[in-house]
Amino acid sequence: MGLLGRFEAQLIRESRSGIASVMGAEKNDNRIMGKLSGPELKKAIAGLRGWTVAKGKLHKEYKFADFIHAFGFMATAALAIEKKNHHPEWFNVYNRVTVDLTTHDAKGITSKDIDVAKLLDEISLKLQ
């Protein structure tokens, strides 16, 4: 089975169990969250590896072995993120995926963004 076939199989497995079950408790949580205060944000970011605040958004750039791995990360993450109903701003060029997270309704970074950042980091570790 080629690399693309392995990613397809992984997407199916992830959507049926693993990450999908972790997200079940927060499925379709549309509550408006409060923007994190300066100290709250600083504490939350301290628990994240490689994330910064840029232009008022939680920001990180992931680097993968190649385009297939980068795209596989996005496809795998999309299934879990959809369950959270909180979507990133992201951009892919070859082996890089740049992610920005913000909660537009709160006009800033909320705990939902921190949760998605943790989820993305978990998924990226599986594909590196």
VMD Tcl script that draws the C-alpha trace (Angstrom):
set ca {
  {0.00 0.00 0.00}
  {1.41 3.39 -0.97}
  {1.75 6.39 1.31}
  {-1.51 7.93 0.11}
  {-3.34 4.66 0.78}
  {-1.95 4.56 4.32}
  {-3.21 8.11 4.92}
  {-6.65 7.16 3.63}
  {-6.73 4.18 5.98}
  {-5.59 6.35 8.87}
  {-8.30 8.92 8.12}
  {-10.93 6.22 8.31}
  {-9.54 4.83 11.58}
  {-9.28 8.29 13.15}
  {-12.80 9.25 12.15}
  {-14.25 6.04 13.60}
  {-12.45 6.01 16.92}
  {-9.39 7.72 18.36}
  {-9.67 11.44 17.91}
  {-13.36 11.41 17.05}
  {-14.21 9.81 20.40}
  {-12.07 12.35 22.25}
  {-14.03 15.14 20.61}
  {-17.46 13.67 21.30}
  {-17.98 15.53 24.57}
  {-17.54 18.89 22.86}
  {-19.41 18.14 19.67}
  {-21.20 21.19 18.28}
  {-20.38 23.35 21.29}
  {-21.44 26.74 19.97}
  {-21.27 28.67 23.23}
  {-19.59 32.03 22.93}
  {-16.40 31.84 24.93}
  {-14.73 34.72 26.72}
  {-11.47 36.05 25.38}
  {-8.53 34.94 27.53}
  {-6.97 37.70 29.64}
  {-3.25 38.46 29.36}
  {-2.25 36.25 32.34}
  {-4.64 33.46 31.27}
  {-3.24 33.52 27.74}
  {0.35 33.54 28.96}
  {-0.34 30.51 31.17}
  {-2.15 28.64 28.38}
  {0.62 29.26 25.84}
  {3.24 28.08 28.33}
  {1.61 24.64 28.09}
  {1.85 24.57 24.28}
  {5.02 23.71 22.36}
  {5.97 26.10 19.55}
  {2.84 28.27 19.66}
  {3.10 32.06 19.74}
  {0.71 34.98 19.49}
  {0.98 36.83 16.19}
  {-1.41 39.57 15.13}
  {-3.79 38.65 17.95}
  {-4.00 35.00 16.92}
  {-2.50 31.80 18.25}
  {0.11 30.90 15.62}
  {2.28 27.90 14.70}
  {4.03 26.52 11.63}
  {4.28 22.76 11.30}
  {6.90 21.16 9.07}
  {6.53 17.63 7.69}
  {8.64 15.30 5.57}
  {6.78 16.17 2.37}
  {3.49 17.37 0.88}
  {1.70 14.06 1.48}
  {2.44 14.21 5.21}
  {1.43 17.88 5.43}
  {-1.81 17.25 3.56}
  {-2.43 14.10 5.61}
  {-2.11 16.21 8.76}
  {-4.69 18.67 7.47}
  {-7.09 15.95 6.36}
  {-6.80 14.04 9.63}
  {-7.15 17.20 11.69}
  {-10.17 18.37 9.68}
  {-12.22 15.37 10.81}
  {-11.54 16.04 14.49}
  {-11.83 19.83 14.19}
  {-15.24 19.54 12.53}
  {-16.47 17.73 15.63}
  {-15.39 20.74 17.71}
  {-17.07 23.17 15.29}
  {-14.12 25.52 15.68}
  {-12.13 25.91 12.47}
  {-8.57 27.13 12.02}
  {-7.19 29.55 9.50}
  {-4.52 27.46 7.85}
  {-2.30 27.53 4.82}
  {-0.27 24.78 3.16}
  {2.82 25.09 0.98}
  {4.55 21.81 0.14}
  {5.69 20.36 3.50}
  {4.56 23.26 5.73}
  {1.20 23.99 7.33}
  {0.79 27.41 8.95}
  {-2.03 27.64 11.48}
  {-3.70 30.66 13.08}
  {-6.40 30.25 15.71}
  {-8.80 32.85 17.02}
  {-12.40 32.95 18.13}
  {-14.04 35.61 15.99}
  {-17.13 35.95 18.20}
  {-14.89 36.73 21.20}
  {-12.57 38.93 19.11}
  {-9.53 37.08 20.39}
  {-8.04 33.85 21.68}
  {-10.25 31.63 23.85}
  {-10.00 28.23 25.48}
  {-11.48 26.78 22.26}
  {-8.34 27.91 20.41}
  {-6.11 26.35 23.07}
  {-8.05 23.08 22.77}
  {-7.66 23.03 18.97}
  {-3.93 23.83 19.31}
  {-3.50 20.83 21.63}
  {-5.44 18.64 19.23}
  {-3.30 19.73 16.26}
  {-0.10 19.03 18.19}
  {-1.36 15.55 19.10}
  {-2.17 14.77 15.47}
  {1.12 16.18 14.16}
  {3.10 13.89 16.45}
  {1.42 10.88 14.88}
  {2.50 11.96 11.39}
  {6.07 13.03 12.05}
}
mol new
graphics top color blue
foreach p $ca { graphics top sphere $p radius 0.5 }
foreach p [lrange $ca 0 end-1] q [lrange $ca 1 end] { graphics top cylinder $p $q radius 0.2 }
display resetview
